[in-house]
């Protein structure tokens, strides 16, 4: 399955968003994961938020590529 990012044309009818095509369940779970990372970074009060974001993204790619 291919990931489709949000294109700011969200719909809430049915089981899938007509904008991005993802299931509403997928969108909810993704938002929860992102908010958990946002909350973590805010709790740590990082001054270099871009570095944190890049490191998380790089680690995610590395771990998924290893499979």
PDBQT receptor file of N, H, CA, C and O in Angstrom, charges set to zero:
ATOM      1  N   UNK A   1       0.851  -1.177   0.000  1.00  0.00    +0.000 N 
ATOM      2  CA  UNK A   1       0.000   0.000   0.000  1.00  0.00    +0.000 C 
ATOM      3  C   UNK A   1       0.896   1.239   0.000  1.00  0.00    +0.000 C 
ATOM      4  O   UNK A   1       1.918   1.274   0.685  1.00  0.00    +0.000 OA
ATOM      5  N   UNK A   2       0.514   2.231  -0.755  1.00  0.00    +0.000 N 
ATOM      6  H   UNK A   2      -0.316   2.203  -1.312  1.00  0.00    +0.000 HD
ATOM      7  CA  UNK A   2       1.270   3.472  -0.832  1.00  0.00    +0.000 C 
ATOM      8  C   UNK A   2       0.681   4.496   0.134  1.00  0.00    +0.000 C 
ATOM      9  O   UNK A   2      -0.537   4.644   0.224  1.00  0.00    +0.000 OA
ATOM     10  N   UNK A   3       1.551   5.202   0.854  1.00  0.00    +0.000 N 
ATOM     11  H   UNK A   3       2.541   5.082   0.780  1.00  0.00    +0.000 HD
ATOM     12  CA  UNK A   3       1.116   6.269   1.750  1.00  0.00    +0.000 C 
ATOM     13  C   UNK A   3       0.825   7.517   0.929  1.00  0.00    +0.000 C 
ATOM     14  O   UNK A   3       1.622   7.915   0.080  1.00  0.00    +0.000 OA
ATOM     15  N   UNK A   4      -0.311   8.123   1.187  1.00  0.00    +0.000 N 
ATOM     16  H   UNK A   4      -0.959   7.800   1.876  1.00  0.00    +0.000 HD
ATOM     17  CA  UNK A   4      -0.683   9.387   0.553  1.00  0.00    +0.000 C 
ATOM     18  C   UNK A   4      -0.806  10.446   1.640  1.00  0.00    +0.000 C 
ATOM     19  O   UNK A   4      -1.633  10.307   2.541  1.00  0.00    +0.000 OA
ATOM     20  N   UNK A   5      -0.009  11.489   1.573  1.00  0.00    +0.000 N 
ATOM     21  H   UNK A   5       0.662  11.602   0.841  1.00  0.00    +0.000 HD
ATOM     22  CA  UNK A   5      -0.093  12.546   2.582  1.00  0.00    +0.000 C 
ATOM     23  C   UNK A   5      -1.363  13.378   2.425  1.00  0.00    +0.000 C 
ATOM     24  O   UNK A   5      -1.997  13.375   1.370  1.00  0.00    +0.000 OA
ATOM     25  N   UNK A   6      -1.712  14.070   3.467  1.00  0.00    +0.000 N 
ATOM     26  H   UNK A   6      -1.196  14.072   4.324  1.00  0.00    +0.000 HD
ATOM     27  CA  UNK A   6      -2.867  14.963   3.457  1.00  0.00    +0.000 C 
ATOM     28  C   UNK A   6      -2.651  16.061   2.409  1.00  0.00    +0.000 C 
ATOM     29  O   UNK A   6      -1.553  16.600   2.268  1.00  0.00    +0.000 OA
ATOM     30  N   UNK A   7      -3.721  16.376   1.684  1.00  0.00    +0.000 N 
ATOM     31  H   UNK A   7      -4.613  15.939   1.799  1.00  0.00    +0.000 HD
ATOM     32  CA  UNK A   7      -3.654  17.455   0.696  1.00  0.00    +0.000 C 
ATOM     33  C   UNK A   7      -4.623  18.592   1.059  1.00  0.00    +0.000 C 
ATOM     34  O   UNK A   7      -4.984  19.408   0.212  1.00  0.00    +0.000 OA
ATOM     35  N   UNK A   8      -5.028  18.627   2.311  1.00  0.00    +0.000 N 
ATOM     36  H   UNK A   8      -4.735  17.964   3.000  1.00  0.00    +0.000 HD
ATOM     37  CA  UNK A   8      -5.926  19.667   2.839  1.00  0.00    +0.000 C 
ATOM     38  C   UNK A   8      -7.261  19.738   2.102  1.00  0.00    +0.000 C 
ATOM     39  O   UNK A   8      -7.817  20.820   1.915  1.00  0.00    +0.000 OA
ATOM     40  N   UNK A   9      -7.769  18.585   1.688  1.00  0.00    +0.000 N 
ATOM     41  H   UNK A   9      -7.318  17.706   1.840  1.00  0.00    +0.000 HD
ATOM     42  CA  UNK A   9      -9.106  18.494   1.105  1.00  0.00    +0.000 C 
ATOM     43  C   UNK A   9      -9.850  17.371   1.814  1.00  0.00    +0.000 C 
ATOM     44  O   UNK A   9     -10.405  16.474   1.180  1.00  0.00    +0.000 OA
ATOM     45  N   UNK A  10      -9.850  17.438   3.132  1.00  0.00    +0.000 N 
ATOM     46  H   UNK A  10      -9.399  18.167   3.648  1.00  0.00    +0.000 HD
ATOM     47  CA  UNK A  10     -10.367  16.367   3.983  1.00  0.00    +0.000 C 
ATOM     48  C   UNK A  10     -11.879  16.208   3.865  1.00  0.00    +0.000 C 
ATOM     49  O   UNK A  10     -12.624  17.184   3.777  1.00  0.00    +0.000 OA
ATOM     50  N   UNK A  11     -12.307  14.948   3.866  1.00  0.00    +0.000 N 
ATOM     51  H   UNK A  11     -11.702  14.155   3.938  1.00  0.00    +0.000 HD
ATOM     52  CA  UNK A  11     -13.723  14.620   3.959  1.00  0.00    +0.000 C 
ATOM     53  C   UNK A  11     -13.885  13.627   5.102  1.00  0.00    +0.000 C 
ATOM     54  O   UNK A  11     -12.946  12.911   5.450  1.00  0.00    +0.000 OA
ATOM     55  N   UNK A  12     -15.069  13.588   5.679  1.00  0.00    +0.000 N 
ATOM     56  H   UNK A  12     -15.832  14.170   5.397  1.00  0.00    +0.000 HD
ATOM     57  CA  UNK A  12     -15.297  12.727   6.836  1.00  0.00    +0.000 C 
ATOM     58  C   UNK A  12     -16.393  11.694   6.597  1.00  0.00    +0.000 C 
ATOM     59  O   UNK A  12     -16.698  10.902   7.489  1.00  0.00    +0.000 OA
ATOM     60  N   UNK A  13     -16.975  11.691   5.431  1.00  0.00    +0.000 N 
ATOM     61  H   UNK A  13     -16.727  12.335   4.707  1.00  0.00    +0.000 HD
ATOM     62  CA  UNK A  13     -18.016  10.722   5.100  1.00  0.00    +0.000 C 
ATOM     63  C   UNK A  13     -17.387   9.395   4.702  1.00  0.00    +0.000 C 
ATOM     64  O   UNK A  13     -16.259   9.351   4.209  1.00  0.00    +0.000 OA
ATOM     65  N   UNK A  14     -18.125   8.323   4.920  1.00  0.00    +0.000 N 
ATOM     66  H   UNK A  14     -19.041   8.359   5.320  1.00  0.00    +0.000 HD
ATOM     67  CA  UNK A  14     -17.645   7.002   4.517  1.00  0.00    +0.000 C 
ATOM     68  C   UNK A  14     -16.474   6.515   5.352  1.00  0.00    +0.000 C 
ATOM     69  O   UNK A  14     -16.267   6.973   6.476  1.00  0.00    +0.000 OA
ATOM     70  N   UNK A  15     -15.720   5.594   4.802  1.00  0.00    +0.000 N 
ATOM     71  H   UNK A  15     -15.888   5.222   3.889  1.00  0.00    +0.000 HD
ATOM     72  CA  UNK A  15     -14.603   4.996   5.541  1.00  0.00    +0.000 C 
ATOM     73  C   UNK A  15     -13.270   5.615   5.176  1.00  0.00    +0.000 C 
ATOM     74  O   UNK A  15     -12.292   5.456   5.907  1.00  0.00    +0.000 OA
ATOM     75  N   UNK A  16     -13.215   6.329   4.034  1.00  0.00    +0.000 N 
ATOM     76  H   UNK A  16     -14.009   6.458   3.440  1.00  0.00    +0.000 HD
ATOM     77  CA  UNK A  16     -11.951   6.902   3.564  1.00  0.00    +0.000 C 
ATOM     78  C   UNK A  16     -12.124   8.380   3.223  1.00  0.00    +0.000 C 
ATOM     79  O   UNK A  16     -13.194   8.814   2.796  1.00  0.00    +0.000 OA
ATOM     80  N   UNK A  17     -11.056   9.138   3.420  1.00  0.00    +0.000 N 
ATOM     81  H   UNK A  17     -10.187   8.785   3.767  1.00  0.00    +0.000 HD
ATOM     82  CA  UNK A  17     -11.032  10.544   3.045  1.00  0.00    +0.000 C 
ATOM     83  C   UNK A  17     -10.988  10.633   1.517  1.00  0.00    +0.000 C 
ATOM     84  O   UNK A  17     -10.191   9.947   0.876  1.00  0.00    +0.000 OA
ATOM     85  N   UNK A  18     -11.825  11.459   0.951  1.00  0.00    +0.000 N 
ATOM     86  H   UNK A  18     -12.472  12.016   1.471  1.00  0.00    +0.000 HD
ATOM     87  CA  UNK A  18     -11.821  11.625  -0.505  1.00  0.00    +0.000 C 
ATOM     88  C   UNK A  18     -10.643  12.473  -0.976  1.00  0.00    +0.000 C 
ATOM     89  O   UNK A  18     -10.292  12.447  -2.156  1.00  0.00    +0.000 OA
ATOM     90  N   UNK A  19     -10.034  13.222  -0.064  1.00  0.00    +0.000 N 
ATOM     91  H   UNK A  19     -10.319  13.243   0.895  1.00  0.00    +0.000 HD
ATOM     92  CA  UNK A  19      -8.881  14.051  -0.413  1.00  0.00    +0.000 C 
ATOM     93  C   UNK A  19      -7.618  13.237  -0.618  1.00  0.00    +0.000 C 
ATOM     94  O   UNK A  19      -6.998  13.307  -1.679  1.00  0.00    +0.000 OA
ATOM     95  N   UNK A  20      -7.227  12.461   0.394  1.00  0.00    +0.000 N 
ATOM     96  H   UNK A  20      -7.731  12.404   1.256  1.00  0.00    +0.000 HD
ATOM     97  CA  UNK A  20      -5.973  11.696   0.326  1.00  0.00    +0.000 C 
ATOM     98  C   UNK A  20      -6.193  10.215   0.056  1.00  0.00    +0.000 C 
ATOM     99  O   UNK A  20      -5.264   9.513  -0.344  1.00  0.00    +0.000 OA
ATOM    100  N   UNK A  21      -7.416   9.732   0.271  1.00  0.00    +0.000 N 
ATOM    101  H   UNK A  21      -8.171  10.302   0.596  1.00  0.00    +0.000 HD
ATOM    102  CA  UNK A  21      -7.721   8.330   0.018  1.00  0.00    +0.000 C 
ATOM    103  C   UNK A  21      -7.414   7.391   1.168  1.00  0.00    +0.000 C 
ATOM    104  O   UNK A  21      -7.683   6.193   1.076  1.00  0.00    +0.000 OA
ATOM    105  N   UNK A  22      -6.852   7.920   2.256  1.00  0.00    +0.000 N 
ATOM    106  H   UNK A  22      -6.634   8.893   2.330  1.00  0.00    +0.000 HD
ATOM    107  CA  UNK A  22      -6.535   7.061   3.401  1.00  0.00    +0.000 C 
ATOM    108  C   UNK A  22      -7.787   6.807   4.237  1.00  0.00    +0.000 C 
ATOM    109  O   UNK A  22      -8.734   7.593   4.213  1.00  0.00    +0.000 OA
ATOM    110  N   UNK A  23      -7.777   5.702   4.972  1.00  0.00    +0.000 N 
ATOM    111  H   UNK A  23      -7.007   5.064   4.992  1.00  0.00    +0.000 HD
ATOM    112  CA  UNK A  23      -8.917   5.409   5.840  1.00  0.00    +0.000 C 
ATOM    113  C   UNK A  23      -8.912   6.404   7.002  1.00  0.00    +0.000 C 
ATOM    114  O   UNK A  23      -7.866   6.903   7.416  1.00  0.00    +0.000 OA
ATOM    115  N   UNK A  24     -10.097   6.671   7.504  1.00  0.00    +0.000 N 
ATOM    116  H   UNK A  24     -10.947   6.266   7.167  1.00  0.00    +0.000 HD
ATOM    117  CA  UNK A  24     -10.195   7.593   8.641  1.00  0.00    +0.000 C 
ATOM    118  C   UNK A  24      -9.460   7.031   9.851  1.00  0.00    +0.000 C 
ATOM    119  O   UNK A  24      -8.896   7.787  10.642  1.00  0.00    +0.000 OA
ATOM    120  N   UNK A  25      -9.463   5.700   9.999  1.00  0.00    +0.000 N 
ATOM    121  H   UNK A  25      -9.921   5.086   9.356  1.00  0.00    +0.000 HD
ATOM    122  CA  UNK A  25      -8.733   5.067  11.094  1.00  0.00    +0.000 C 
ATOM    123  C   UNK A  25      -7.232   5.326  10.961  1.00  0.00    +0.000 C 
ATOM    124  O   UNK A  25      -6.566   5.625  11.953  1.00  0.00    +0.000 OA
ATOM    125  N   UNK A  26      -6.696   5.214   9.749  1.00  0.00    +0.000 N 
ATOM    126  H   UNK A  26      -7.237   4.971   8.943  1.00  0.00    +0.000 HD
ATOM    127  CA  UNK A  26      -5.280   5.469   9.500  1.00  0.00    +0.000 C 
ATOM    128  C   UNK A  26      -4.926   6.919   9.836  1.00  0.00    +0.000 C 
ATOM    129  O   UNK A  26      -3.901   7.194  10.459  1.00  0.00    +0.000 OA
ATOM    130  N   UNK A  27      -5.779   7.825   9.418  1.00  0.00    +0.000 N 
ATOM    131  H   UNK A  27      -6.612   7.602   8.912  1.00  0.00    +0.000 HD
ATOM    132  CA  UNK A  27      -5.539   9.247   9.671  1.00  0.00    +0.000 C 
ATOM    133  C   UNK A  27      -5.525   9.532  11.170  1.00  0.00    +0.000 C 
ATOM    134  O   UNK A  27      -4.659  10.262  11.654  1.00  0.00    +0.000 OA
ATOM    135  N   UNK A  28      -6.467   8.969  11.901  1.00  0.00    +0.000 N 
ATOM    136  H   UNK A  28      -7.171   8.376  11.509  1.00  0.00    +0.000 HD
ATOM    137  CA  UNK A  28      -6.537   9.165  13.357  1.00  0.00    +0.000 C 
ATOM    138  C   UNK A  28      -5.291   8.621  14.038  1.00  0.00    +0.000 C 
ATOM    139  O   UNK A  28      -4.713   9.289  14.895  1.00  0.00    +0.000 OA
ATOM    140  N   UNK A  29      -4.871   7.413  13.664  1.00  0.00    +0.000 N 
ATOM    141  H   UNK A  29      -5.341   6.871  12.968  1.00  0.00    +0.000 HD
ATOM    142  CA  UNK A  29      -3.683   6.810  14.277  1.00  0.00    +0.000 C 
ATOM    143  C   UNK A  29      -2.420   7.612  13.963  1.00  0.00    +0.000 C 
ATOM    144  O   UNK A  29      -1.558   7.786  14.825  1.00  0.00    +0.000 OA
ATOM    145  N   UNK A  30      -2.316   8.098  12.727  1.00  0.00    +0.000 N 
ATOM    146  H   UNK A  30      -3.016   7.956  12.027  1.00  0.00    +0.000 HD
ATOM    147  CA  UNK A  30      -1.153   8.897  12.338  1.00  0.00    +0.000 C 
ATOM    148  C   UNK A  30      -1.103  10.195  13.140  1.00  0.00    +0.000 C 
ATOM    149  O   UNK A  30      -0.044  10.598  13.622  1.00  0.00    +0.000 OA
ATOM    150  N   UNK A  31      -2.255  10.840  13.276  1.00  0.00    +0.000 N 
ATOM    151  H   UNK A  31      -3.115  10.512  12.884  1.00  0.00    +0.000 HD
ATOM    152  CA  UNK A  31      -2.307  12.084  14.053  1.00  0.00    +0.000 C 
ATOM    153  C   UNK A  31      -1.909  11.847  15.505  1.00  0.00    +0.000 C 
ATOM    154  O   UNK A  31      -1.232  12.683  16.103  1.00  0.00    +0.000 OA
ATOM    155  N   UNK A  32      -2.322  10.714  16.081  1.00  0.00    +0.000 N 
ATOM    156  H   UNK A  32      -2.872  10.034  15.595  1.00  0.00    +0.000 HD
ATOM    157  CA  UNK A  32      -1.962  10.400  17.471  1.00  0.00    +0.000 C 
ATOM    158  C   UNK A  32      -0.450  10.208  17.614  1.00  0.00    +0.000 C 
ATOM    159  O   UNK A  32       0.151  10.679  18.580  1.00  0.00    +0.000 OA
ATOM    160  N   UNK A  33       0.161   9.513  16.643  1.00  0.00    +0.000 N 
ATOM    161  H   UNK A  33      -0.328   9.131  15.859  1.00  0.00    +0.000 HD
ATOM    162  CA  UNK A  33       1.611   9.309  16.700  1.00  0.00    +0.000 C 
ATOM    163  C   UNK A  33       2.355  10.632  16.580  1.00  0.00    +0.000 C 
ATOM    164  O   UNK A  33       3.311  10.886  17.312  1.00  0.00    +0.000 OA
ATOM    165  N   UNK A  34       1.911  11.467  15.655  1.00  0.00    +0.000 N 
ATOM    166  H   UNK A  34       1.135  11.260  15.060  1.00  0.00    +0.000 HD
ATOM    167  CA  UNK A  34       2.555  12.764  15.463  1.00  0.00    +0.000 C 
ATOM    168  C   UNK A  34       2.404  13.617  16.716  1.00  0.00    +0.000 C 
ATOM    169  O   UNK A  34       3.363  14.252  17.155  1.00  0.00    +0.000 OA
ATOM    170  N   UNK A  35       1.211  13.635  17.291  1.00  0.00    +0.000 N 
ATOM    171  H   UNK A  35       0.432  13.120  16.935  1.00  0.00    +0.000 HD
ATOM    172  CA  UNK A  35       0.996  14.435  18.500  1.00  0.00    +0.000 C 
ATOM    173  C   UNK A  35       1.821  13.917  19.666  1.00  0.00    +0.000 C 
ATOM    174  O   UNK A  35       2.255  14.708  20.504  1.00  0.00    +0.000 OA
ATOM    175  N   UNK A  36       2.051  12.608  19.745  1.00  0.00    +0.000 N 
ATOM    176  H   UNK A  36       1.698  11.965  19.065  1.00  0.00    +0.000 HD
ATOM    177  CA  UNK A  36       2.906  12.056  20.798  1.00  0.00    +0.000 C 
ATOM    178  C   UNK A  36       4.334  12.586  20.642  1.00  0.00    +0.000 C 
ATOM    179  O   UNK A  36       4.985  12.920  21.632  1.00  0.00    +0.000 OA
ATOM    180  N   UNK A  37       4.817  12.662  19.403  1.00  0.00    +0.000 N 
ATOM    181  H   UNK A  37       4.288  12.391  18.599  1.00  0.00    +0.000 HD
ATOM    182  CA  UNK A  37       6.156  13.208  19.168  1.00  0.00    +0.000 C 
ATOM    183  C   UNK A  37       6.210  14.705  19.469  1.00  0.00    +0.000 C 
ATOM    184  O   UNK A  37       7.187  15.192  20.037  1.00  0.00    +0.000 OA
ATOM    185  N   UNK A  38       5.170  15.426  19.094  1.00  0.00    +0.000 N 
ATOM    186  H   UNK A  38       4.376  15.030  18.633  1.00  0.00    +0.000 HD
ATOM    187  CA  UNK A  38       5.103  16.856  19.384  1.00  0.00    +0.000 C 
ATOM    188  C   UNK A  38       5.110  17.082  20.895  1.00  0.00    +0.000 C 
ATOM    189  O   UNK A  38       5.856  17.924  21.396  1.00  0.00    +0.000 OA
ATOM    190  N   UNK A  39       4.290  16.341  21.611  1.00  0.00    +0.000 N 
ATOM    191  H   UNK A  39       3.683  15.657  21.205  1.00  0.00    +0.000 HD
ATOM    192  CA  UNK A  39       4.225  16.484  23.064  1.00  0.00    +0.000 C 
ATOM    193  C   UNK A  39       5.562  16.151  23.715  1.00  0.00    +0.000 C 
ATOM    194  O   UNK A  39       5.991  16.838  24.643  1.00  0.00    +0.000 OA
ATOM    195  N   UNK A  40       6.226  15.094  23.228  1.00  0.00    +0.000 N 
ATOM    196  H   UNK A  40       5.877  14.537  22.475  1.00  0.00    +0.000 HD
ATOM    197  CA  UNK A  40       7.530  14.717  23.769  1.00  0.00    +0.000 C 
ATOM    198  C   UNK A  40       8.542  15.851  23.568  1.00  0.00    +0.000 C 
ATOM    199  O   UNK A  40       9.252  16.230  24.500  1.00  0.00    +0.000 OA
ATOM    200  N   UNK A  41       8.599  16.386  22.347  1.00  0.00    +0.000 N 
ATOM    201  H   UNK A  41       8.022  16.079  21.591  1.00  0.00    +0.000 HD
ATOM    202  CA  UNK A  41       9.545  17.463  22.048  1.00  0.00    +0.000 C 
ATOM    203  C   UNK A  41       9.249  18.706  22.876  1.00  0.00    +0.000 C 
ATOM    204  O   UNK A  41      10.167  19.383  23.340  1.00  0.00    +0.000 OA
ATOM    205  N   UNK A  42       7.963  19.005  23.062  1.00  0.00    +0.000 N 
ATOM    206  H   UNK A  42       7.217  18.455  22.685  1.00  0.00    +0.000 HD
ATOM    207  CA  UNK A  42       7.597  20.167  23.875  1.00  0.00    +0.000 C 
ATOM    208  C   UNK A  42       7.958  19.964  25.343  1.00  0.00    +0.000 C 
ATOM    209  O   UNK A  42       8.402  20.901  26.007  1.00  0.00    +0.000 OA
ATOM    210  N   UNK A  43       7.772  18.750  25.853  1.00  0.00    +0.000 N 
ATOM    211  H   UNK A  43       7.411  17.989  25.313  1.00  0.00    +0.000 HD
ATOM    212  CA  UNK A  43       8.150  18.451  27.241  1.00  0.00    +0.000 C 
ATOM    213  C   UNK A  43       9.652  18.627  27.437  1.00  0.00    +0.000 C 
ATOM    214  O   UNK A  43      10.098  19.109  28.478  1.00  0.00    +0.000 OA
ATOM    215  N   UNK A  44      10.425  18.234  26.432  1.00  0.00    +0.000 N 
ATOM    216  H   UNK A  44      10.062  17.842  25.586  1.00  0.00    +0.000 HD
ATOM    217  CA  UNK A  44      11.886  18.355  26.511  1.00  0.00    +0.000 C 
ATOM    218  C   UNK A  44      12.352  19.782  26.263  1.00  0.00    +0.000 C 
ATOM    219  O   UNK A  44      13.481  20.146  26.591  1.00  0.00    +0.000 OA
ATOM    220  N   UNK A  45      11.457  20.591  25.674  1.00  0.00    +0.000 N 
ATOM    221  H   UNK A  45      10.540  20.295  25.407  1.00  0.00    +0.000 HD
ATOM    222  CA  UNK A  45      11.762  21.993  25.387  1.00  0.00    +0.000 C 
ATOM    223  C   UNK A  45      13.008  22.134  24.507  1.00  0.00    +0.000 C 
ATOM    224  O   UNK A  45      13.882  22.960  24.770  1.00  0.00    +0.000 OA
ATOM    225  N   UNK A  46      13.067  21.311  23.462  1.00  0.00    +0.000 N 
ATOM    226  H   UNK A  46      12.357  20.640  23.249  1.00  0.00    +0.000 HD
ATOM    227  CA  UNK A  46      14.217  21.347  22.558  1.00  0.00    +0.000 C 
ATOM    228  C   UNK A  46      14.315  22.696  21.849  1.00  0.00    +0.000 C 
ATOM    229  O   UNK A  46      13.318  23.234  21.368  1.00  0.00    +0.000 OA
ATOM    230  N   UNK A  47      15.529  23.230  21.794  1.00  0.00    +0.000 N 
ATOM    231  H   UNK A  47      16.339  22.794  22.185  1.00  0.00    +0.000 HD
ATOM    232  CA  UNK A  47      15.785  24.461  21.055  1.00  0.00    +0.000 C 
ATOM    233  C   UNK A  47      15.982  24.174  19.566  1.00  0.00    +0.000 C 
ATOM    234  O   UNK A  47      15.751  25.041  18.724  1.00  0.00    +0.000 OA
ATOM    235  N   UNK A  48      16.409  22.957  19.251  1.00  0.00    +0.000 N 
ATOM    236  H   UNK A  48      16.596  22.252  19.935  1.00  0.00    +0.000 HD
ATOM    237  CA  UNK A  48      16.730  22.574  17.874  1.00  0.00    +0.000 C 
ATOM    238  C   UNK A  48      15.698  21.572  17.344  1.00  0.00    +0.000 C 
ATOM    239  O   UNK A  48      16.025  20.417  17.069  1.00  0.00    +0.000 OA
ATOM    240  N   UNK A  49      14.479  22.019  17.209  1.00  0.00    +0.000 N 
ATOM    241  H   UNK A  49      14.214  22.957  17.433  1.00  0.00    +0.000 HD
ATOM    242  CA  UNK A  49      13.368  21.152  16.836  1.00  0.00    +0.000 C 
ATOM    243  C   UNK A  49      13.543  20.546  15.445  1.00  0.00    +0.000 C 
ATOM    244  O   UNK A  49      13.088  19.430  15.192  1.00  0.00    +0.000 OA
ATOM    245  N   UNK A  50      14.204  21.281  14.537  1.00  0.00    +0.000 N 
ATOM    246  H   UNK A  50      14.573  22.187  14.742  1.00  0.00    +0.000 HD
ATOM    247  CA  UNK A  50      14.458  20.716  13.208  1.00  0.00    +0.000 C 
ATOM    248  C   UNK A  50      15.391  19.515  13.305  1.00  0.00    +0.000 C 
ATOM    249  O   UNK A  50      15.191  18.518  12.611  1.00  0.00    +0.000 OA
ATOM    250  N   UNK A  51      16.397  19.599  14.153  1.00  0.00    +0.000 N 
ATOM    251  H   UNK A  51      16.559  20.408  14.717  1.00  0.00    +0.000 HD
ATOM    252  CA  UNK A  51      17.317  18.475  14.338  1.00  0.00    +0.000 C 
ATOM    253  C   UNK A  51      16.582  17.267  14.910  1.00  0.00    +0.000 C 
ATOM    254  O   UNK A  51      16.813  16.136  14.483  1.00  0.00    +0.000 OA
ATOM    255  N   UNK A  52      15.697  17.508  15.877  1.00  0.00    +0.000 N 
ATOM    256  H   UNK A  52      15.509  18.427  16.224  1.00  0.00    +0.000 HD
ATOM    257  CA  UNK A  52      14.904  16.420  16.451  1.00  0.00    +0.000 C 
ATOM    258  C   UNK A  52      14.033  15.776  15.377  1.00  0.00    +0.000 C 
ATOM    259  O   UNK A  52      14.004  14.552  15.248  1.00  0.00    +0.000 OA
ATOM    260  N   UNK A  53      13.329  16.596  14.611  1.00  0.00    +0.000 N 
ATOM    261  H   UNK A  53      13.353  17.590  14.716  1.00  0.00    +0.000 HD
ATOM    262  CA  UNK A  53      12.449  16.081  13.553  1.00  0.00    +0.000 C 
ATOM    263  C   UNK A  53      13.239  15.279  12.523  1.00  0.00    +0.000 C 
ATOM    264  O   UNK A  53      12.821  14.192  12.124  1.00  0.00    +0.000 OA
ATOM    265  N   UNK A  54      14.372  15.811  12.095  1.00  0.00    +0.000 N 
ATOM    266  H   UNK A  54      14.712  16.694  12.418  1.00  0.00    +0.000 HD
ATOM    267  CA  UNK A  54      15.203  15.110  11.113  1.00  0.00    +0.000 C 
ATOM    268  C   UNK A  54      15.737  13.799  11.660  1.00  0.00    +0.000 C 
ATOM    269  O   UNK A  54      15.794  12.806  10.935  1.00  0.00    +0.000 OA
ATOM    270  N   UNK A  55      16.130  13.781  12.926  1.00  0.00    +0.000 N 
ATOM    271  H   UNK A  55      16.084  14.588  13.515  1.00  0.00    +0.000 HD
ATOM    272  CA  UNK A  55      16.657  12.562  13.545  1.00  0.00    +0.000 C 
ATOM    273  C   UNK A  55      15.573  11.490  13.646  1.00  0.00    +0.000 C 
ATOM    274  O   UNK A  55      15.837  10.316  13.386  1.00  0.00    +0.000 OA
ATOM    275  N   UNK A  56      14.366  11.884  14.018  1.00  0.00    +0.000 N 
ATOM    276  H   UNK A  56      14.151  12.838  14.228  1.00  0.00    +0.000 HD
ATOM    277  CA  UNK A  56      13.262  10.925  14.105  1.00  0.00    +0.000 C 
ATOM    278  C   UNK A  56      12.969  10.351  12.724  1.00  0.00    +0.000 C 
ATOM    279  O   UNK A  56      12.810   9.139  12.575  1.00  0.00    +0.000 OA
ATOM    280  N   UNK A  57      12.897  11.208  11.722  1.00  0.00    +0.000 N 
ATOM    281  H   UNK A  57      13.026  12.193  11.843  1.00  0.00    +0.000 HD
ATOM    282  CA  UNK A  57      12.641  10.754  10.357  1.00  0.00    +0.000 C 
ATOM    283  C   UNK A  57      13.740   9.824   9.847  1.00  0.00    +0.000 C 
ATOM    284  O   UNK A  57      13.450   8.800   9.229  1.00  0.00    +0.000 OA
ATOM    285  N   UNK A  58      15.000  10.178  10.103  1.00  0.00    +0.000 N 
ATOM    286  H   UNK A  58      15.236  11.010  10.605  1.00  0.00    +0.000 HD
ATOM    287  CA  UNK A  58      16.123   9.356   9.657  1.00  0.00    +0.000 C 
ATOM    288  C   UNK A  58      16.120   8.000  10.354  1.00  0.00    +0.000 C 
ATOM    289  O   UNK A  58      16.398   6.979   9.724  1.00  0.00    +0.000 OA
ATOM    290  N   UNK A  59      15.809   7.982  11.640  1.00  0.00    +0.000 N 
ATOM    291  H   UNK A  59      15.584   8.811  12.152  1.00  0.00    +0.000 HD
ATOM    292  CA  UNK A  59      15.753   6.727  12.376  1.00  0.00    +0.000 C 
ATOM    293  C   UNK A  59      14.617   5.842  11.869  1.00  0.00    +0.000 C 
ATOM    294  O   UNK A  59      14.785   4.630  11.739  1.00  0.00    +0.000 OA
ATOM    295  N   UNK A  60      13.497   6.424  11.591  1.00  0.00    +0.000 N 
ATOM    296  H   UNK A  60      13.360   7.409  11.697  1.00  0.00    +0.000 HD
ATOM    297  CA  UNK A  60      12.361   5.689  11.033  1.00  0.00    +0.000 C 
ATOM    298  C   UNK A  60      12.737   5.050   9.705  1.00  0.00    +0.000 C 
ATOM    299  O   UNK A  60      12.474   3.867   9.490  1.00  0.00    +0.000 OA
ATOM    300  N   UNK A  61      13.345   5.817   8.817  1.00  0.00    +0.000 N 
ATOM    301  H   UNK A  61      13.559   6.778   8.991  1.00  0.00    +0.000 HD
ATOM    302  CA  UNK A  61      13.764   5.290   7.522  1.00  0.00    +0.000 C 
ATOM    303  C   UNK A  61      14.790   4.173   7.684  1.00  0.00    +0.000 C 
ATOM    304  O   UNK A  61      14.710   3.157   6.993  1.00  0.00    +0.000 OA
ATOM    305  N   UNK A  62      15.739   4.348   8.575  1.00  0.00    +0.000 N 
ATOM    306  H   UNK A  62      15.804   5.173   9.135  1.00  0.00    +0.000 HD
ATOM    307  CA  UNK A  62      16.786   3.345   8.798  1.00  0.00    +0.000 C 
ATOM    308  C   UNK A  62      16.181   2.033   9.296  1.00  0.00    +0.000 C 
ATOM    309  O   UNK A  62      16.529   0.958   8.808  1.00  0.00    +0.000 OA
ATOM    310  N   UNK A  63      15.287   2.125  10.259  1.00  0.00    +0.000 N 
ATOM    311  H   UNK A  63      15.004   2.999  10.656  1.00  0.00    +0.000 HD
ATOM    312  CA  UNK A  63      14.685   0.918  10.826  1.00  0.00    +0.000 C 
ATOM    313  C   UNK A  63      13.769   0.210   9.820  1.00  0.00    +0.000 C 
ATOM    314  O   UNK A  63      13.721  -1.020   9.783  1.00  0.00    +0.000 OA
ATOM    315  N   UNK A  64      13.052   0.977   9.016  1.00  0.00    +0.000 N 
ATOM    316  H   UNK A  64      13.091   1.976   9.046  1.00  0.00    +0.000 HD
ATOM    317  CA  UNK A  64      12.168   0.357   8.023  1.00  0.00    +0.000 C 
ATOM    318  C   UNK A  64      12.968  -0.228   6.865  1.00  0.00    +0.000 C 
ATOM    319  O   UNK A  64      12.553  -1.220   6.266  1.00  0.00    +0.000 OA
ATOM    320  N   UNK A  65      14.104   0.372   6.546  1.00  0.00    +0.000 N 
ATOM    321  H   UNK A  65      14.441   1.178   7.032  1.00  0.00    +0.000 HD
ATOM    322  CA  UNK A  65      14.945  -0.142   5.457  1.00  0.00    +0.000 C 
ATOM    323  C   UNK A  65      15.657  -1.426   5.842  1.00  0.00    +0.000 C 
ATOM    324  O   UNK A  65      16.045  -2.207   4.973  1.00  0.00    +0.000 OA
ATOM    325  N   UNK A  66      15.832  -1.651   7.139  1.00  0.00    +0.000 N 
ATOM    326  H   UNK A  66      15.516  -1.017   7.845  1.00  0.00    +0.000 HD
ATOM    327  CA  UNK A  66      16.549  -2.827   7.625  1.00  0.00    +0.000 C 
ATOM    328  C   UNK A  66      15.690  -4.075   7.543  1.00  0.00    +0.000 C 
ATOM    329  O   UNK A  66      16.211  -5.184   7.669  1.00  0.00    +0.000 OA
ATOM    330  N   UNK A  67      14.397  -3.927   7.335  1.00  0.00    +0.000 N 
ATOM    331  H   UNK A  67      13.974  -3.027   7.233  1.00  0.00    +0.000 HD
ATOM    332  CA  UNK A  67      13.491  -5.091   7.317  1.00  0.00    +0.000 C 
ATOM    333  C   UNK A  67      13.495  -5.777   5.995  1.00  0.00    +0.000 C 
ATOM    334  O   UNK A  67      12.790  -6.770   5.813  1.00  0.00    +0.000 OA
TER     335      UNK A  67
